[in-house]
C-alpha cells in the first residue's frame, strides 16, 4: 500500500508539473493557426528584428502588432498546407533548410567551444583600464624577414642606438612612428609597447605580415578613454578582451579540429574556374569596385561548360561542383577592386578555404548534435515554417495564369487609345452533342464548312451569315476570344461547351495588335503582363488563405497581444555567426493581411 501511495504521489507530481508547463506554454502564445501556435517570443523577435514603417505612435504600434500576427498566422497556415502537399520533399526546400541548420549549428558550436570557454576576470579588466588611460608614442623599424629583424636588434645595445643605426637597404626595412591606443593596435604590438618604459627598445615583435622593433618615445593621457564614464570604459575593455581571447581560443580549436579532417580543392578544376573568372572581370569597363554580376556568371558558366558538373572542392563527405561554386560566388557577392583582377586565383582560393572550413565545422556541430539544443530547435522551427510557407506561396503563384486578353484589357484600362486585338471566326453552334457529332462527320466526308453551318446550326442569324461573326475583341466571349487569339488563321477548334449548346469554329482573321503613341508593343505588353500577374497572384493568394483559414481555423488572443511591449524602432537585423558569416536574425516575413476580409470560395481553387 505504501508503495502504491508513493507511485500515486509521483504520478500526481508529474501530472501537476506537466499541467503547469502546458498552462505556461498556453499563456505564452498570442495566436493559433491550425495546429500551430504563435508564441509571444516569436512575435516580438519578428516584430523588432525586421524593418517596417509608421510605428511611431501608440495607436499605430497596436495596429502594427495586429498586422504582424495575422501575417504570422498566414505563414503558419501556408506551412501546414505545404506539408499536406508533401512540398517538404522538394530538393530545393531540403537544401535551403539544411543550409540554415548548418549555420545555426556552427554558430552554437562556436558558443560552446569558443565563447563558452573564455572568461574575462575583474582583475584583468582593472589592469587593462589602468593601461588604457595612457596613449603611447613609438618609433619602429619594420622588416619582412625575421632573420633581418633579429640581426638589427642585436646591434641595438643602447637606447640611443635606435635613432643612430643605419640599416642596410638590402634588408628592406621601414622606419616610422605611430601612436598606440589600447584596443586599436594589433595585440602583439600593443602588449610589447605597453611593457616598455620610456626610451626602452622591445625585442623583435611578429605582427601582421612582418616583424617590428619598437622604441617607446613618449606617453600622454588618452583623450578617448579619459572621456568615458567608468561603466563605459569597463564595458569597452571587457568586450575587447573577450574578443581577443575568443580569437585565440578559436585558432586553438580549429587547428586541433582540422588535424583530423579532410578538405581541399582539385587543382585542374580550380585553374579552369580561376581563368574563366579572370577573363570575365578583365572585360569589365566599370571603374572602381567590380562585382560578380549575373552577366559575368553566365559568361563564366559558358566558359566552364564541359566541367560544370565536375567536383571542385571537397569537405569530408560534402562535395561542391564547379557550377555550385559559381553560384556560391554570386550569392555571396564576390567582388574586388579593378587593380586586383590578377589576384583572382588567390582570392578564389581564400573563398574556397573559408567555404570548406565552415562546412567542416558545420559537420562537426551536427555530429555532436548541437542542433538538438532547445534554443537551436526553436530557431530551426521558425525557419522551417518560413521555408515551407515560401514553398507553398510559390506553388500558389504557379497557378496564377495570365491570358493575352487580360493583358490587353489592362492596357486599355490604362490608356484608352490602346485597341484590344480582334478576331473573326466562322462558327457552328448546335443544341446537342449528337448534332455536333453528326455535323463533324459530314465535314470529314468532304462537305464545306459553310454548308455544314447552313444545315446544322441552331442559330438563324449564323445560318444566314454562313457562320461568319463580326470581328470581336479577344477579351470578349470567354474563352472563345482567348482561344482564337492563340490559333493560326484557318485552324479549327472544338467542340466547346457553351451556354446554348456546343460550338465549333474556324479562325478567319486576326487583327494585328496596335498601341497608341510611340511605345512598342513588346515592351508595353511585357510590363502589363508582369502587373497583371502580380495582381492575379495576390488575389489567388488571398482566396487561398481565406479558404485555408476557414478549413484549419485560426485565432488571435487579443488581450495578450495588447499587453506585449515592443519597440517602435524595428530594423533589419543580422546575426553574426560564430566561425564567420552572417544571416538574418529571423526569417523575413511577407505582410499578408488582406485575406482576413476575403470571403472564402466554396469550390476548389486549384489541386
ABEGO torsion letter per residue (X at the ends): XAAAAAAAAAAAAAAAAAAAAAAAAAAABABBBEABBBBAAAAAAAAAABBBBGAABAAAAAAAAAAAAAAAAAAAAAAAAAAAAGAAABAAAAAAAAAAAAAAAAAAAAAAAAAAABBBBAAAAAAAAAAAABBBBBBBBBBABAAAAAAAAAABABAAAAAABBBBAAAGBBBBBBBBBBGABBAAAAAAAAABBBGBBBBBBBBEABBBBBBBABBBBBAAAAABBAAAAAAAAAAAAAAAAAAAAAAAAAAAAAAABBBBBBAAAAAAAAAAAAAAAAABABBEBBBBBAAAAAAAAAAAAAAAABBABBBEABBBBAAAAAAAAAAAGBBBBAAAAAAAAAAAAAAAAAAAAAAAAAAAAAAAGAAABAAAAAAAAAAAAAAAAAAAAAAAAAABBBBAAAAAAAAAAABAABBBBBBBBBBBBBABAAAAAAAAAAAAAGBBAAAAAAAABABAAAAAAGGBBBBBBAABGOAAAAAAAABBBGBBBOBBBBAAEBBBBBBABBBBBBBBEABBAAAAAAAAAAAAAAAAAAAAAAAAAAAAAAAAEBBBBAAAAAABBBBABBBBBBBBBBGEEBBBABBBBBBBAAAAABBBBABBABX
